[in-house]
Amino acid sequence: MGLSAVTVLGTDRPGVIAEVAGSLADCGVNIQDSTMTLLGGHVAMMLLVAGDLSAEQLRERMQVGELVVTAAAVEGRRDPCGAGTGLGYVLTLHGPDRPGIISSVSRVLASVGGNITGMSTTLSGRLYVLIADVDLPASVDVADLMRRLAVVGAGLSSEITFRPCESDLL
């Protein structure tokens, strides 16, 4: 069975998830991982599916009305929270909205080999909230990284917390 990453974008309405899931089931594929969110009244879905159809065949057969569907072949799966690959952490940031927040935080994480494996952001008025799952190599000096993140947070007038992920909860 092959793996494909499928994205779905379009105007939100009741039944969108049922329509997408039904179309995938009709294609004979199994949804292994998925995430969905609303972005300004639009639905955005990302799904990892397994089945006998190629990514191109999935794109051709997906019947989801006015939604935009893409599919690409992918290899393998990774476990969440750094399972078997390093140290899993959760980063949160709360502060005023401004350009460069994600860039600043992700640059510090990348400088030590950190990988953001999941992220969500929300803007509520002027308050910007970022939550990210981070996988770090086992060799990272976490205390030093936390100090560097605190400096970035202060520069953004934001509070950053960084705590170990509790993989047994996933």
N, C-alpha and C positions, 0 to 999 in steps of 0.2 A: 504494500500500500504506500502511495506517495503522500507527501505533505504539501499543502498549499496554504499560503497566506492570502486571505480574502479581505478586501476592504469594501465597505458599503457607505455611501454618502447620499444624503437627500433631505428633503423637507420632512420633519417629524410629523407623525400622525398615529392614531391608534392602529395597532395591528402590524406595524412595520417589522417588529422582531418576529412575529408569527409568520409573516410572509417570507422573510429571509430564511428563517430556520426551516420552513416548509419546502422552499425551493432547494435548499441544500440537501434535505432528506430525500427529495425527489431525485436528486442527482446521485443518491447512494453514498454520500460522504458523511463522516462523523465529525461533529464539532468537538475538538479536544480542548481548546482554550479560546476565550473570547472576552472582549471588552466592548462596552457601548457607552456613549455619552451624548449629551445634547450640547451643541455649540451654537448659541444664538438662535435656537429654534430649528436647527438642523441636526439630524441624527448622524452620528459617525460610529461605525462599527468596524472592528478588526477581529478576525477569526482565524484560528489555525485549524484546518480541517484535514482529515485523512480519508483517502479513498482511492479508487482505481482510475479516476479521471485525471487527466493532466490539467494544469492551470488554464491552458487555452480552452480546453473542453468545458471547464467550469464557467468561464466567462461567457462562452457561447450559449450554454444551457440555462444559466441563471435567469429566471423569470421574476423580476421584482419591479415591474412598472417603471416609474420615472426615476428610480434610484440609480446612481452611478456605481457600478461594480467593477472592481479590478481583482485580479488573481495572479499570484506568482508562485512558482515552485520554491520550496525551502527545504533545507536539510536538517534533520535532527530536532530535538527538543532540549530545552534547558530547564532545570528545576528552579523554582522561585527561592528567594532569600539566600542565595549563595550556596545552596546545598551541594556539597562536594567540590565547589570551585573556589571557595574563599570565605570571606566574612560578610554576612548579610547585615545591612543597616537600614534604618528609616530616617530620612532627613525631612524636616518640616521647616518652612520659612513663613513668617507672618510680617507684613510691613506695607508701607505705601507703594502703590503701583508706580512703575517707571520702566523705561526701556533698559534691557541688559541684565535683568535679574537671573534668568535661566542661564544666559551666557556666562555670567560671573561665577555662579555656583558650579555649573558643570565643568568649567575650566579647571577649578581647583580639584574636583574629584578626578578628572581625567589625568591631571598631572601626577597622580600617584597610582594610576592604573585602575581607578574606580570606574565602574560601569553602571549607569542608570538603567535599571531593568524594568521600571514602571514609574510613571509620573502623571500627576494630575495637578492642574492649576485652576484657581477660581478667582475671579475679580468681583468683589462685592463693594460697590461704591468706590472708595479709594483704597480699600484693604485688599492686598494681594496675598493669596495663600498658595503655597507650593508644597506638595507632598511627593517624595520620591523614594523608591526602593533602590538601594545601592548595593552592588556587589564589589567588595574590595579584595585585592590579593591578600593572602595571609601574612605577608611580610610588611604590610603598611603599619607605620607608627600612628595609631589611631589618635592618641593624645595630641600629637603634632598636627594632624589633619583637623581635629576639632578646633585647635587654636587658629589655624588658617581660615577655617570656615567662620569663626567668630569675627575675625578681622573683616572678611567680606561682608558679613551681616551688618556690622557696624557701619561700613561704607555705604550700605544700601538703606540705612536707618531701619533695619529689619532684625527680627530675632530668629536665629537658626538653632534648631535642636537636632541632635544626631544621636541616635540610640540603636543598640543592637536589635536586629530583627528576631522575633520569636518564631522560628520556623515550625515549631510543633503546633502553632495555632493555624497554620495554613492548610 
